């Protein structure tokens, strides 16, 4: 896999993670105002975005597992960082929303 192909997958991961992050932050805003139906909907949408990000990430992992060298550039590293911080945000927001629901 070329560096350009890996970068394109990296852009996919960043896009999906970014969408998830935005939806998670909107979910908290809705929780603050007591709109838990919208909050739950946004969480579901964010989870779907994260599934798509993981699918893209899995493409890179499968290439490497098959013995195909993957040239990793800054975009790919940034994508991984973006995904991992969004996953952490999801966990934190889940706890925060539980507090708002009480």
FIPAGU-266736 format. One record per atom (N, C-alpha, C): residue in three letters; y, z, x. Coordinates in steps of 0.02 Angstrom, whole numbers, plus 50000, padded with zeros to 5 digits. Each point is the difference from the previous one (the first is absolute). Example, Ala and Ser with C-alpha at 12.3 -4.5 7.8 and 13.67 -1.06 7.14 Angstrom:
2
ALA497165039050660;ALA500595000049955;ALA500605000050045;SER500534996449982;SER500595000350042;SER500555003749961;
//
This chain:
102
UNK499415000050043;UNK500595000049957;UNK500625000050045;UNK500454995549985;UNK500614999550040;UNK500495005649983;UNK500485000850044;UNK500525005049988;UNK500404998349937;UNK500114993749988;UNK500374997849941;UNK499615001649936;UNK499344999050000;UNK499595001749942;UNK500005007549988;UNK499945003850052;UNK500025007349994;UNK500685002349975;UNK500534996750023;UNK500675001749977;UNK500084998649925;UNK499734994549977;UNK500054998449928;UNK499645005349958;UNK499435002350024;UNK499655005449965;UNK500425006450004;UNK500315001150056;UNK500455005750008;UNK500574999849949;UNK500294994149990;UNK500534999449950;UNK499745001749930;UNK499394997949986;UNK499705001749935;UNK499945007649992;UNK499765003350051;UNK499925007349998;UNK500685003449990;UNK500514997750036;UNK500675002849993;UNK500264999049928;UNK499904994149973;UNK500244998549933;UNK499665004449947;UNK499345000250004;UNK499635004249951;UNK500175007450008;UNK500055002350061;UNK500175007050012;UNK500715001549977;UNK500454995450012;UNK500695000949979;UNK500065000449924;UNK499634995749966;UNK500005000249927;UNK499735006749976;UNK499465002350031;UNK499705006449981;UNK500505005750011;UNK500324999850057;UNK500495005350016;UNK500565000349948;UNK500264994249982;UNK500544999749950;UNK499765002849933;UNK499404998249980;UNK499735002449937;UNK499885007650002;UNK499785002550056;UNK499895007250007;UNK500655003949994;UNK500524997450032;UNK500655003449996;UNK500294999749929;UNK499894994449966;UNK500214999549929;UNK499615004849956;UNK499365000950017;UNK499595004749962;UNK500285007050004;UNK500235002050058;UNK500305006750007;UNK500645000449959;UNK500404994950001;UNK500615000049960;UNK499845000949926;UNK499484996749977;UNK499795000649930;UNK499725006949986;UNK499655002950047;UNK499735006849992;UNK500575005049993;UNK500534999050039;UNK500585004549997;UNK500305000349930;UNK499994994449965;UNK500304999749934;UNK499495001249944;UNK499385001550020;UNK499495001649951;UNK499664993949969;UNK500134994150026;UNK499704993949974;UNK499324998950036;UNK499515003949980;UNK499365000050036;UNK499574993949984;UNK500104996949942;UNK499624993849985;UNK500204994650050;UNK500654999150010;UNK500244994950048;UNK499805002050071;UNK500045006450014;UNK499805002650065;UNK499284998150015;UNK499555001449953;UNK499294998450009;UNK499894992650008;UNK500374996049961;UNK499934992750005;UNK500204997650070;UNK500555002750026;UNK500224998050067;UNK499515002250054;UNK499695005749992;UNK499495002350047;UNK499414995150000;UNK499794997949941;UNK499454995149995;UNK500184993550034;UNK500624997649989;UNK500234993850031;UNK500025000850076;UNK500235005750023;UNK500035001350072;UNK499295000050030;UNK499545003049964;UNK499305000050024;UNK499724993050005;UNK500174995749952;UNK499774993050003;UNK500294996450060;UNK500635001450015;UNK500324997050060;UNK499655002450064;UNK499825006450001;UNK499665002750059;UNK499304997150008;UNK499664998549944;UNK499354996750004;UNK500094993150032;UNK500524996449980;UNK500134993450029;UNK500165000550075;UNK500385005150018;UNK500155001150071;UNK499375001450040;UNK499565004049971;UNK499365001650034;UNK499574993750007;UNK500014995749950;UNK499614993850004;UNK500244995850059;UNK500664999550007;UNK500284996250056;UNK499825003350066;UNK500055006650003;UNK499835003650061;UNK499264998950017;UNK499584999949949;UNK499294999050011;UNK499844993250031;UNK500414995049984;UNK499924993450031;UNK500035000650076;UNK500505003750023;UNK500075000950073;UNK499415003950029;UNK499805005249966;UNK499445004150024;UNK499354996050003;UNK499894995849950;UNK499384996049998;UNK500004994950056;UNK500584997050014;UNK500034995350055;UNK499815003450066;UNK500285005850010;UNK499865003750062;UNK499265002150002;UNK499735002249944;UNK499305002249997;UNK499524994150014;UNK500214994149982;UNK499584994050012;UNK500054997650072;UNK500415003450039;UNK500064998150070;UNK500554994950012;UNK500374998349948;UNK500564995450007;UNK500625003850023;UNK500264998150056;UNK500585003550027;UNK500604999149954;UNK500345005449986;UNK500604999949959;UNK500595001850045;UNK500454995350008;UNK500605001450040;UNK500485004149958;UNK500135006050022;UNK500425004649963;UNK500704999850028;UNK500484998749957;UNK500705000150019;UNK500375005649965;UNK500645000250011;UNK500415005349971;UNK499965000149924;UNK499984994249968;UNK499984999749927;UNK499365003349974;UNK499454998850033;UNK499375003049980;UNK500025007650008;UNK500285002350054;UNK500085007250012;UNK500465003049947;UNK500554996649986;UNK500475002349949;UNK499665000349932;UNK499594995149985;UNK499644999949936;UNK499545006149993;UNK499655001550053;UNK499555005849998;UNK500405006449991;UNK500555000650034;UNK500445005849994;UNK500275000649928;UNK500214994449973;UNK500284999849933;UNK499475002349949;UNK499404997450007;UNK499465001849954;UNK499835007550005;UNK499945002550059;UNK499815007050009;UNK500545004749974;UNK500634998450011;UNK500545004449974;UNK500034999749924;UNK499854994249971;UNK499994999549927;UNK499425004049971;UNK499434999950034;UNK499445004149977;UNK500175007450002;UNK500345002150053;UNK500225007050005;UNK500505001649945;UNK500464995549988;UNK500495000949947;UNK499655000849932;UNK499494996049989;UNK499625000449937;UNK499715007149991;UNK499715002750052;UNK499725006749996;UNK500535005349986;UNK500564999450034;UNK500545004949990;UNK500294999449930;UNK500114993949978;UNK500294998949933;UNK499525002449946;UNK499364999250010;UNK499525002549951;UNK500085007549989;UNK500095003750053;UNK500105007249995;UNK500675001549967;UNK500514996350019;UNK500675001149971;UNK500004998649925;UNK499664994849979;UNK499974998449928;UNK499625005449962;UNK499485002750031;UNK499655005649968;UNK500475005949988;UNK500455001250047;UNK500485005549992;UNK500474998549942;UNK500234993849994;UNK500454998149945;UNK499645000649933;UNK499354998749998;UNK499625000249937;UNK499905007149975;UNK500085005050042;UNK499885007049980;UNK500585002949966;
//
